[in-house]
Structures are given as C-alpha cells and as structure tokens.
C-alpha cells in the first residue's frame, strides 16, 4: 500500500508553485535561477545532483522536494541501489546532527 499518490502530489505541487508564480513572479524566478545555478558548473552530473537534492529533501522533511527530486533522479537514470545509498547518507547525516545537537542539549542542561 502506497503512503501517497506521489505522481498526483507532484502535479499538485507544480500547480501550486505555478499559482505562487502568478502572485509573486520574481520569487519563483529567483528560485528557478538559484535552483539551476549548480547545474551550470558542470562538475556533477544531473543524476548525482538529484540524489543529493533527494537526500537534502529528506533532511528537510519536504515531501514536495522528495516527489520532484525522486522523479528527476529516476529520469536521469538513478537505480534503486543508488537511491538506497543516498538515503543511507541522509539517515547517517541526520543521526550525526542529532548526536552533535545532543552535546548542545547536554551542555545546556549542565549549565542550567
């Protein structure tokens, strides 16, 4: 059983962004410029950029980003094994961040 109809959700997100673009076109143009800037360097291929974006989307807990970048990663030839590795990186980094912030909480507790 699927958690979500990701294709339908992706269409809804794209439509919603289109509506925001009508209200504030410069904001969406600015986002598009920023989003495309990394692709212009030519150092990473599109598949790698999409797998990175997907790992970041997981860290940010952004379902809209997940559906868009999952589809783009697949479109650019990412395999399930590559996806699993990217997801493993996201899981690891999030666990590491929790560990680092735990030291901050411990310090705050000790100083209280």
Helices and strands as residue ranges (DSSP letters): H 6-23, H 25-37, G 38-40, H 46-60, H 63-75, H 80-111
